[in-house]
């Protein structure tokens, strides 16, 4: 691999070279939990809808750090402390005056880490050719080997959004469940229709949010609450006659 840095051309021996165009929030858990998702036009990504303390639209669920907004490692850490303090306050286990003072200190610290964030987002915004590749041979969905050209052909058939597009191409239905292709699918569909990605939307995600082996699923404890959650029925309690030693079933 050859590259130029500091006015000098350098060479590094490598079997594989990977390049990324930035990072975006991982919305899988928030989306699967039913939290509202919104489009961040500056960072070109969907993110959970939260208030300043990290509360989502789903009661009792907070999202902090880069899972909510890309602000950098230090911003992520202080955002986690803000969300924790807010959660404790909601539970009524903090002293209001002390909690308010601590919240103000943390918010001041968070604003410090966000200085220049907008500048960075604009300066390093991925170019359109990376967000919506024009080469039809470019693979968008690695799991199902769906190319950009195949996606555009399916989009021309009129599916209203990415979730309906799955039935045409299986894009987003592989082991990664769309974690790698979702943003590209949205950007391509938005470009083809000359609309904002906010009008296109993204994949609906359900549990499990990551690949799960059948053995791992079978090994989960079958608690009373778990049985109710899956079947909707209250499990029958074992009969005392059946459990007493020596009694016939």
LUMFIZA-413534 format. One line per field, with one value per residue: residue number from 1; residue in one letter; x, y, z of N, C-alpha, C, CB in turn. Coordinates in steps of 0.001 Angstrom, whole numbers, padded with zeros to 6 digits. Glycine has a CB too. Layout:
% LUMFIZA-413534
resi: [NUM ...]
resn: [a ...]
n.east: [X ...]
n.north: [Y ...]
n.up: [Z ...]
ca.east: [X ...]
ca.north: [Y ...]
ca.up: [Z ...]
c.east: [X ...]
c.north: [Y ...]
c.up: [Z ...]
cb.east: [X ...]
cb.north: [Y ...]
cb.up: [Z ...]
This chain:
% LUMFIZA-413534
resi: [1 2 3 4 5 6 7 8 9 10 11 12 13 14 15 16 17 18 19 20 21 22 23 24 25 26 27 28 29 30 31 32 33 34 35 36 37 38 39 40 41 42 43 44 45 46 47 48 49 50 51 52 53 54 55 56 57 58 59 60 61 62 63 64 65 66 67 68 69 70 71 72 73 74 75 76 77 78 79 80 81 82 83 84 85 86 87 88 89 90 91 92 93 94 95 96 97 98 99 100 101 102 103 104 105 106 107 108 109 110 111 112 113 114 115 116 117 118 119 120 121 122 123 124 125 126 127 128 129 130 131 132 133 134 135 136 137 138 139 140 141 142 143 144 145 146 147 148 149 150 151 152 153 154 155 156 157 158 159 160 161 162 163 164 165 166 167 168 169 170 171 172 173 174 175 176 177 178 179 180 181 182 183 184 185 186 187 188 189 190 191 192 193 194 195 196 197 198 199 200 201 202 203 204 205 206 207 208 209 210 211 212 213 214 215 216 217 218 219 220 221 222 223 224 225 226 227 228 229 230 231 232 233 234 235 236 237 238 239 240 241 242 243 244 245 246 247 248 249]
resn: [x x x x x x x x x x x x x x x x x x x x x x x x x x x x x x x x x x x x x x x x x x x x x x x x x x x x x x x x x x x x x x x x x x x x x x x x x x x x x x x x x x x x x x x x x x x x x x x x x x x x x x x x x x x x x x x x x x x x x x x x x x x x x x x x x x x x x x x x x x x x x x x x x x x x x x x x x x x x x x x x x x x x x x x x x x x x x x x x x x x x x x x x x x x x x x x x x x x x x x x x x x x x x x x x x x x x x x x x x x x x x x x x x x x x x x x x x x x x x x x x x x x x x x x x x]
n.east: [000850 000650 001034 000672 002000 002598 004046 005651 006052 004995 005351 003642 003695 000990 -001697 -004362 -006434 -008458 -010993 -012862 -015663 -016225 -018184 -021378 -024334 -025234 -028264 -029670 -030497 -032077 -034032 -035205 -036326 -038431 -038079 -038435 -037020 -034898 -033809 -030546 -029414 -026945 -024977 -025601 -027142 -029357 -030706 -031496 -034359 -033992 -034112 -032287 -031101 -030925 -033206 -035420 -038220 -039455 -040703 -038659 -036309 -033066 -030643 -027252 -024082 -022192 -024164 -026355 -025634 -023010 -020302 -017762 -015263 -014855 -017103 -019031 -018586 -019205 -021837 -022971 -022790 -024499 -026944 -027179 -027428 -029839 -031572 -031464 -032564 -035160 -036050 -036204 -034166 -032223 -030935 -032645 -031497 -028737 -028509 -029294 -027233 -025027 -025820 -025698 -022946 -022014 -023259 -021991 -019436 -019967 -020691 -018235 -016803 -018159 -017455 -016683 -017703 -019698 -018218 -016364 -018126 -019079 -016705 -015616 -017579 -018827 -018397 -020838 -020544 -019615 -021613 -023801 -023058 -022208 -021319 -022621 -021787 -020867 -020920 -023501 -025049 -023483 -024064 -026154 -025169 -025948 -025975 -025317 -026430 -028439 -030081 -030978 -032479 -034549 -035617 -036716 -039034 -040846 -041101 -042154 -040325 -037237 -037848 -039831 -038375 -036756 -038180 -037931 -035222 -033893 -032044 -030525 -031532 -029825 -027309 -026232 -028374 -028885 -027172 -024854 -025570 -027749 -027654 -026565 -028458 -030655 -029596 -029157 -031767 -032962 -031499 -032216 -034853 -034798 -035212 -035136 -033249 -034678 -037302 -037321 -036592 -035535 -034443 -036766 -036083 -035799 -035694 -033613 -030944 -028509 -026798 -027842 -027133 -028881 -028551 -027814 -030160 -031906 -030812 -031537 -033030 -036226 -038200 -041087 -041999 -040756 -042033 -044631 -044145 -043451 -045517 -047863 -049449 -050240 -048126 -048902 -048883 -046905 -048544 -049037 -049426 -048125 -045524 -044815 -042877 -043159 -045854 -048144 -048290]
n.north: [-001181 002137 005539 009119 011336 014182 015324 013328 010222 007101 003594 000711 -002646 -004773 -007085 -006617 -003785 -001517 000955 003479 005741 007354 007343 006255 006486 003471 002164 -000081 -001416 000585 000990 -001563 -001633 000033 002785 006127 007158 009531 011696 012902 015436 016747 014958 012912 010589 008282 008577 007863 009495 011812 013548 016249 014915 012309 010752 008640 008194 006007 004844 004908 004191 005078 006596 007017 008606 007583 006036 007567 010006 011174 012299 012010 010396 011516 013140 011148 009768 011679 012143 009727 009859 011985 010889 008793 010205 011528 009358 008376 010547 010506 008234 009089 008974 010738 013793 016656 019355 018881 017176 018842 020746 019125 018258 020641 021100 018887 019354 021691 020662 018865 020595 021742 019657 019489 021607 022852 020647 020786 021936 019891 017878 018947 019403 016825 015355 012490 012002 012162 010021 007999 007614 006929 004874 005039 003172 000356 -002211 -002253 -003784 -003640 -004908 -007171 -009630 -010828 -010406 -008222 -005862 -002347 -001695 -003645 -002896 -000361 -001086 -002487 -000465 001172 -000145 000668 000245 001456 001993 001158 -001182 -002498 -002872 -004984 -007331 -007457 -007762 -009033 -007590 -006604 -008675 -010584 -012237 -009987 -008362 -005926 -004069 -003241 -002326 -000602 002299 002920 001873 003531 006039 005620 005124 007553 009301 008350 009089 011742 012980 013762 011668 011451 011221 008751 006856 004066 000664 -001355 -002739 -005749 -007882 -010833 -008453 -009018 -011757 -014935 -018008 -021129 -022873 -021127 -019694 -021731 -022295 -020282 -019330 -020612 -018785 -017780 -015231 -015077 -017090 -016063 -013737 -014744 -016566 -015432 -016537 -017587 -019751 -023063 -024078 -026713 -029672 -030473 -033084 -034411 -033770 -034759 -037228 -040567 -040547 -041348 -040130]
n.up: [000000 -000937 000012 000460 002766 004713 002657 001712 000041 001115 001828 002840 003696 003153 003428 003315 002993 004618 004521 006070 006217 008367 011465 012709 014808 016522 016202 016787 019261 020463 018491 018339 020840 020590 020593 019380 016284 014709 011997 011529 009856 009596 010465 008809 009467 011139 014425 017886 019227 021694 024884 026478 028557 027822 027820 026112 023810 024769 027759 030607 029316 028535 026390 025753 024960 022019 020954 020831 019708 017706 019228 020120 022242 024867 025128 025015 027408 029441 028788 029463 032247 032732 031876 033713 036133 035633 035452 038065 039365 038320 039558 042090 043986 044569 046020 045315 045110 045157 042968 040873 040850 040242 037728 036264 036291 034834 032383 031535 031182 029111 026997 026523 025331 022964 021444 018317 017062 015047 012994 012415 011556 009181 007712 007449 006218 004607 001108 -001545 -003375 -001801 000070 -001486 -003664 -007139 -008975 -010368 -009778 -007216 -004061 -001813 000183 001988 003136 001621 -000841 -002536 -005056 -005815 -008247 -008549 -006463 -007294 -009536 -008290 -006692 -008604 -009154 -007319 -004429 -001232 000859 002713 004206 002740 000473 001097 000463 -002255 -002804 -000703 000645 003603 005085 005953 008074 009468 009778 008572 009730 008465 005940 006025 006149 003657 001886 002477 001683 -001084 -001996 -001327 -002974 -005502 -005591 -005172 -002648 000889 003152 005503 004723 003617 005563 007659 008311 010145 013251 015053 017971 017948 018226 017263 015601 016810 018273 017986 020098 022162 022455 023264 025701 027407 030499 031304 032628 034568 033774 031287 029823 029751 028280 025772 025024 025893 027753 031105 032766 033852 037226 038625 039748 043171 043808 041799 042226 044681 046213 045272 044573 042002 038614]
ca.east: [000000 001420 000257 001485 001733 003658 004852 006487 005338 005409 004818 003482 003284 -000306 -002511 -005727 -006564 -009850 -011205 -014234 -015992 -016783 -019013 -022744 -024891 -025838 -029624 -030360 -031181 -033118 -035118 -035885 -037069 -039583 -037786 -038553 -035756 -034963 -032707 -029601 -028932 -025542 -024133 -026072 -027425 -030495 -030326 -032667 -034873 -033788 -034021 -030903 -030573 -030830 -034477 -036010 -039681 -039923 -040596 -037641 -035147 -032151 -029547 -026200 -022856 -022269 -025392 -027371 -025120 -021562 -019665 -016413 -015153 -015043 -018520 -019808 -018445 -019957 -023252 -023393 -022982 -025716 -028091 -027277 -027952 -031252 -032308 -031575 -033514 -036500 -036410 -036373 -033156 -031206 -031365 -032849 -030560 -027422 -028605 -029347 -025898 -024177 -026269 -025162 -021512 -021828 -023682 -020898 -018359 -020387 -020596 -016818 -016390 -018872 -016948 -016094 -018304 -020354 -017161 -015839 -019147 -019140 -015414 -015344 -018784 -018524 -018869 -022019 -020212 -019430 -022899 -024678 -022131 -022785 -020931 -023636 -021198 -020510 -021742 -024076 -025392 -022496 -024657 -026938 -024451 -026805 -025191 -026004 -027233 -029648 -030940 -031626 -033505 -035690 -036207 -037512 -040323 -041774 -041309 -042209 -039229 -036256 -038414 -040506 -037339 -036229 -038897 -037489 -033798 -033366 -031033 -030817 -032134 -028778 -026903 -025975 -029692 -028890 -026286 -023813 -026070 -028951 -027466 -026336 -029755 -031440 -029006 -029397 -033193 -033222 -030917 -032998 -036148 -034541 -035827 -034267 -033301 -035690 -038549 -037165 -036579 -034541 -035003 -037308 -035247 -036424 -034784 -032329 -030314 -027313 -026998 -027960 -027133 -030061 -028195 -027855 -031567 -032496 -030233 -032083 -033940 -037653 -038855 -042517 -042173 -040335 -043098 -045740 -043734 -043416 -046775 -049019 -050248 -049640 -047832 -049544 -047991 -046928 -049408 -048304 -049508 -047153 -044154 -044505 -042206 -043932 -047193 -048253 -048720]
ca.north: [000000 003379 006734 010312 012037 015127 015606 012179 009000 005997 002289 -000244 -003970 -005134 -008034 -006093 -002383 -001151 002394 003826 007137 007932 006466 006714 005800 002142 002363 -001377 -001669 001597 000732 -002800 -001347 000876 004207 006889 007430 010740 011895 013981 015814 017169 013771 011965 009329 008214 008454 007854 010798 011925 014893 016605 013986 010965 010029 008368 008237 004814 005119 004189 003848 006174 006298 008006 008348 007528 005365 008600 011125 011057 013491 011701 009552 012284 013517 009942 009446 012612 011926 008591 010312 012809 009978 008069 011134 011761 008146 008355 011599 010014 007222 009753 008532 011782 015032 017562 020478 018335 016636 019972 021331 018184 018267 021850 020897 017932 019973 022592 019814 018314 021658 021917 018606 019637 022755 022476 019428 021091 022153 018577 017151 019504 019225 015417 014662 011584 012468 011480 008763 006972 007367 006277 004549 005036 001951 -000666 -003465 -002129 -004596 -002877 -005897 -008248 -010906 -011385 -010056 -007369 -004748 -001060 -001757 -004441 -002084 000683 -001730 -002792 000810 001674 -000855 001436 -000036 002742 002233 000085 -002427 -003163 -003227 -006294 -008414 -007477 -008074 -009640 -006709 -006340 -009835 -011551 -012359 -008710 -007733 -004552 -003143 -002742 -001764 000227 003703 003011 001644 004756 007099 005319 005320 008996 009909 007949 009768 013180 013402 013621 010359 011452 010779 007339 006035 002994 -000633 -001669 -003779 -006536 -008788 -010391 -007400 -009611 -013198 -015728 -019439 -021814 -023413 -020028 -019391 -022831 -022325 -019220 -019880 -020470 -018245 -017526 -014015 -015348 -017870 -015130 -012812 -015437 -017237 -014651 -017331 -017843 -021179 -023808 -024516 -028173 -030196 -030984 -034539 -034900 -033504 -035487 -038484 -041790 -040451 -041593 -038943]
ca.up: [000000 -001022 000314 000634 004020 005035 001478 001372 -000323 001962 001443 003939 003225 003744 002665 003216 003380 004851 004654 006429 005968 009586 012299 012953 015975 016382 016709 016831 020530 020660 017547 018742 022068 020275 020729 018146 015609 013905 011061 011791 008536 009600 010571 007798 010152 012045 015822 018772 019657 023136 025433 026800 029557 027261 027857 024809 023816 025472 029187 031368 028505 028244 025465 025938 024216 020572 020561 020664 018916 017605 019776 020555 023438 026102 025163 025316 028826 030277 028489 030274 033633 032748 031790 034986 037130 035318 035807 039520 039744 037987 040553 043372 044954 044725 046657 044170 045002 044804 041615 039937 040772 039519 036330 035634 036093 033748 031130 031151 030672 027817 025990 026210 024398 021697 020711 017040 016510 013778 012006 012033 010806 007821 007053 007157 005737 003494 -000184 -002050 -004036 -000779 000726 -002474 -004757 -008473 -009691 -010140 -009315 -005798 -003170 -000704 001217 001921 003539 000521 -002073 -003353 -005584 -005944 -009458 -008277 -005596 -008088 -010358 -007420 -006262 -009732 -009160 -006500 -003007 -000520 001786 002857 004718 001633 -000489 001490 -000215 -003646 -002967 000529 001221 005005 005732 006264 009476 010154 009963 008074 010442 007576 004679 006198 005794 002213 001239 002632 000862 -002497 -002272 -001267 -004166 -006669 -005566 -004966 -001395 002052 003802 006559 004111 003249 006770 007735 008649 011469 013838 016120 018667 018530 017446 016687 015376 018029 018004 018499 021410 023126 022683 024030 027046 028238 031510 031004 033807 034419 032977 029914 029185 029490 027218 024483 024680 026291 028714 032408 032844 034938 038290 038750 040798 044333 043777 040840 042673 045907 045961 045448 044000 040571 037884]
c.east: [000891 000506 001210 001060 002903 004581 005744 005618 005899 004731 004781 003016 001992 -001031 -003912 -005746 -008050 -009955 -012651 -014426 -016642 -017632 -020380 -023298 -025422 -027222 -030372 -031149 -032323 -034309 -035910 -036732 -038265 -039349 -037924 -037166 -035919 -033710 -031868 -028959 -027476 -024621 -024554 -026336 -028729 -029983 -031585 -033084 -034788 -033910 -032573 -030266 -030480 -032112 -034999 -037530 -040278 -039670 -039529 -036399 -034352 -031112 -028515 -025002 -023084 -023454 -026523 -026939 -023602 -020919 -018238 -016403 -015420 -016499 -019376 -019768 -019277 -021451 -023802 -023634 -024236 -026953 -028286 -027875 -029440 -032102 -032504 -032576 -034944 -036984 -036578 -035359 -032010 -031806 -031468 -031822 -029169 -027421 -028599 -027966 -024949 -024536 -025718 -023661 -021248 -022207 -022617 -019742 -018716 -020274 -019146 -016369 -017066 -018389 -016279 -016708 -018956 -019332 -016613 -016843 -019236 -017852 -015201 -016601 -018419 -019133 -020038 -021679 -019924 -020753 -023861 -023836 -022829 -022454 -021911 -023093 -020819 -021464 -022204 -024396 -024445 -023126 -025372 -026339 -025332 -026009 -026017 -026888 -028525 -030619 -031688 -032711 -034749 -036392 -037116 -038876 -041332 -041979 -041257 -041032 -038299 -036855 -039146 -039489 -036739 -036878 -038503 -036077 -033196 -032255 -031427 -031409 -031111 -028405 -026684 -027255 -029690 -027961 -025259 -024357 -027186 -028749 -027267 -027633 -030610 -030916 -029264 -030856 -033544 -032695 -031746 -034321 -036036 -035280 -034801 -034350 -034340 -037045 -038510 -037249 -035511 -035224 -035663 -036504 -035962 -035363 -034759 -031644 -028989 -027561 -026936 -028006 -028364 -029786 -028237 -029290 -032221 -032007 -030777 -033064 -035398 -038394 -040336 -042759 -041800 -041416 -044282 -045399 -043803 -044786 -048009 -049902 -049482 -049377 -048514 -048504 -048047 -047771 -048582 -048350 -048451 -045730 -043805 -043944 -043144 -045333 -047161 -048713 -050207]
c.north: [001238 004558 007901 011019 012943 015416 014462 010986 007842 004715 001380 -001567 -004375 -006108 -007499 -004650 -002058 000349 002646 005328 007786 006924 007109 005960 004410 002209 001050 -001593 -000690 001341 -000504 -002586 -000430 002359 004901 007224 008673 010884 013094 014338 016201 015959 012659 010592 009432 008021 008423 009275 010872 013369 015130 015648 012561 010159 009838 008474 007001 004993 004250 003823 005113 005691 007404 007645 008297 006719 006343 009693 011007 012359 013257 010985 010323 012730 012322 009621 010374 012484 010744 008976 011172 011921 009212 008951 011388 010553 008051 009396 011157 008996 007818 009370 009542 012969 016090 018665 020001 017817 017755 020598 020428 018170 019487 021705 019969 018538 020952 021805 019269 019368 021907 020903 018734 020846 022284 021251 019683 021284 020818 017806 017644 019214 017780 014654 013751 012104 011603 010129 007641 006624 006622 005945 004433 003772 000835 -001965 -003430 -002944 -003747 -003802 -007081 -009608 -011595 -011058 -009280 -006132 -003466 -001049 -002523 -003667 -001032 000100 -002018 -001515 001366 001003 -000228 001042 001257 003019 001048 -001237 -003199 -003607 -004595 -007426 -008523 -008038 -008892 -008796 -006357 -007515 -010911 -011559 -011031 -007921 -006255 -003601 -002511 -002016 -000743 001657 003873 002813 002909 005866 006852 005581 006804 009695 009587 008708 011263 013718 013259 012199 010289 010995 009302 006443 004960 001714 -000640 -002845 -004457 -007396 -010137 -009383 -007863 -011107 -013993 -017205 -020085 -022385 -022360 -019676 -020454 -022854 -021230 -019804 -019605 -020034 -018018 -016309 -014246 -016117 -016965 -014209 -013465 -015965 -016400 -015370 -017496 -019343 -021836 -024213 -026031 -028616 -030749 -032500 -035131 -034740 -034257 -036872 -039664 -041719 -040685 -040319 -038978]
c.up: [000000 -000732 000524 001915 004338 003868 001046 001012 000490 001512 002660 003354 003929 002831 002432 003715 003486 005068 005056 006291 007192 010344 012497 014155 015618 017028 016929 018111 020740 019744 017947 019993 021828 020448 019371 017607 014738 013054 011467 010456 008502 009653 009605 008420 010933 013461 016678 019129 021169 023578 025855 027801 029044 027312 026427 024908 024476 026962 029841 030586 028187 027230 025605 025075 022720 020074 020316 019698 018881 018063 020227 021903 024728 026245 025533 026806 029697 030011 029279 031724 033755 032728 033096 036072 036901 035694 037322 040008 039464 039008 041948 044418 045081 045460 045569 044033 044587 043369 040581 039762 039986 038037 035599 035350 034905 032399 030627 030554 029287 026715 025575 025169 023039 020891 019414 016397 015156 012668 011503 011183 009370 007062 006610 006728 004568 002196 -000662 -002678 -003060 -000099 -000199 -003704 -006108 -009258 -009363 -009605 -007837 -004938 -001992 000463 001085 002207 002374 -000850 -003048 -003763 -005630 -007183 -009259 -007400 -006412 -009003 -009534 -006961 -007352 -009808 -008198 -005059 -002206 000392 001897 003328 003627 000573 -000173 000697 -001678 -003788 -001830 001152 002657 005746 006092 007728 010190 010366 009585 008774 009505 006347 004849 005724 004289 001444 001302 001722 -000630 -002848 -002258 -002517 -005405 -006745 -005296 -003740 -000278 002607 004921 006016 003740 004474 006705 008168 010027 012010 014989 016792 017938 017625 016853 016494 016680 017662 018631 019887 022494 023468 023559 025474 027953 029257 031173 032269 033517 033540 031517 029161 028835 028326 025847 024078 024983 027298 030019 032520 034029 035964 038399 039931 041948 044370 042860 041341 043946 045573 046230 044876 042503 039876 037587]
cb.east: [-000965 002082 -000641 001357 001481 004458 005684 007429 005454 005088 005663 002471 004403 -001179 -002582 -006728 -005848 -010428 -010861 -014568 -016917 -017613 -018331 -023648 -026008 -024939 -030405 -029364 -030197 -032555 -034568 -034863 -036148 -040722 -036364 -039372 -035300 -035145 -033236 -028517 -029735 -025258 -024163 -025045 -026265 -031463 -029393 -032372 -036342 -032420 -035007 -030848 -031432 -029780 -035524 -035588 -040208 -039217 -041941 -038223 -035578 -031465 -030055 -025793 -022240 -021005 -025798 -027708 -025570 -021133 -020463 -015591 -013775 -014105 -018967 -019280 -016985 -019493 -023452 -022361 -021752 -025736 -027906 -025898 -027173 -031423 -031569 -030209 -033207 -036511 -035355 -037709 -032599 -030644 -030375 -034185 -030478 -027026 -029870 -030348 -025344 -024307 -027812 -025415 -020873 -022651 -025031 -020414 -018076 -021835 -021216 -015964 -016692 -020359 -015951 -014657 -019337 -021225 -016025 -015477 -020501 -019395 -014287 -014732 -019883 -019045 -017724 -022726 -019030 -018410 -023527 -025907 -021409 -022310 -019481 -024360 -019978 -020526 -020960 -025345 -026888 -021362 -025636 -028363 -023927 -028107 -024661 -024988 -026442 -029279 -030106 -030582 -032968 -035230 -035103 -036762 -040115 -043023 -040254 -043445 -039765 -035192 -039361 -041563 -036242 -036442 -040398 -037547 -033029 -032842 -030867 -031737 -033191 -027560 -025656 -024978 -030144 -030232 -025569 -022946 -026556 -029371 -026272 -025297 -030497 -031419 -027492 -029023 -034054 -032579 -029475 -033261 -037030 -034959 -037110 -034647 -031942 -035813 -038847 -035831 -037935 -033392 -033925 -038859 -033919 -037580 -035212 -031395 -030099 -026064 -025947 -029220 -025844 -030497 -026822 -027124 -032309 -032181 -028736 -032777 -033613 -038245 -038178 -043175 -041331 -039016 -043558 -046062 -042321 -042423 -046873 -049823 -050603 -050563 -046338 -050282 -048365 -045513 -050332 -048880 -050893 -047318 -043958 -045762 -040949 -044014 -047809 -049228 -047940]
cb.north: [000002 003532 006520 011258 011041 014615 016795 011823 008711 006290 001653 000281 -005026 -003874 -009374 -006974 -001435 -001916 003137 003360 007251 009161 006188 006506 006640 001011 003232 -002491 -001581 003003 000566 -003914 -000722 000480 004420 008176 006208 011969 012077 013566 016931 018106 013250 011844 008950 007071 009614 007052 011024 011365 015089 018014 014017 010222 010791 006967 008369 003529 004898 002963 003130 006692 006176 008104 007062 006957 004372 009209 012516 010710 014008 012969 008924 013512 014090 008749 009520 014055 011695 007494 011103 013782 008993 007562 012458 012080 006899 008598 012907 009395 006129 009477 007164 012224 015475 018181 021235 017204 015787 021034 021582 016772 018252 023077 020322 016676 020697 023407 018652 017787 022955 021786 017245 019760 023563 022249 018863 022340 023004 017764 017288 021024 019655 014748 015686 010164 012451 012355 008955 007437 008690 007200 003253 006240 001527 -000933 -003791 -000651 -005841 -002128 -006363 -007984 -010687 -010868 -011317 -006969 -005082 000095 -002384 -005776 -001405 001434 -003029 -003604 001836 001460 -002323 001405 -001035 002804 002579 000509 -002139 -002229 -002163 -006521 -008202 -006076 -006808 -011047 -005420 -005196 -010424 -011270 -013156 -007868 -007886 -004019 -003869 -003878 -002866 000237 004285 001976 000459 005222 007198 003854 004562 009608 009433 006445 009140 013979 012571 014647 010015 012853 011609 007115 005398 003359 -001686 -002003 -003197 -007423 -008970 -011594 -006168 -009356 -013731 -015323 -020095 -022930 -024032 -018795 -019275 -024159 -022202 -018152 -019304 -021805 -016933 -017330 -012879 -016135 -019024 -014293 -012304 -016583 -018539 -014292 -018729 -017339 -021402 -025053 -023855 -028717 -031281 -030408 -034984 -034186 -032023 -035612 -038592 -042121 -039092 -042761 -038808]
cb.up: [001226 -002416 001565 -000590 005178 006178 001727 002536 -001851 003433 000313 005017 003476 003991 003386 004033 002353 006061 003331 007870 004761 009255 013676 011694 016592 017048 015752 016672 021696 020410 016131 018989 023093 021114 021306 018375 014755 014796 009638 012869 008017 010791 011991 006656 011093 011646 016250 020055 019170 023535 026638 027347 030791 027963 028731 024293 022395 024939 029870 031920 027201 029548 023979 027421 024672 020021 021615 021999 019510 016156 020922 020635 023502 026123 023808 024508 029241 030026 026987 030205 034119 031544 030628 035423 037093 033826 035287 040161 038988 036590 040588 043890 044545 043347 047797 044267 046337 045776 041467 040429 042179 040113 036254 036531 037368 034007 031316 032364 031650 027898 026527 027480 024985 021958 021583 017216 017481 013913 012609 013281 011488 007866 007983 008375 005308 003793 -001215 -003063 -004933 000263 001180 -002861 -004452 -009231 -009326 -011391 -010141 -005357 -002675 -001158 001095 002906 004691 000591 -002750 -002582 -006981 -006006 -010565 -007600 -004490 -008925 -010978 -006200 -005912 -011043 -008795 -007119 -002485 000282 003141 003815 005876 001010 -000505 002985 -000103 -004231 -003106 000241 000362 005110 004837 005444 009558 009358 011408 008159 011580 007138 003803 007652 006549 001766 001906 004094 001128 -002817 -001243 -000007 -004358 -006637 -004526 -006210 -001086 003139 004358 007182 002880 002529 006988 008712 008593 011409 014314 015563 020159 018772 018306 017593 014399 018839 018538 017538 021364 022578 021352 023363 026959 027366 032880 030451 034255 035788 033556 029901 030112 030752 027476 024533 025418 025085 028122 033573 032927 034398 039637 038892 040242 045634 043330 039529 042894 046796 046821 046887 044304 040281 036592]
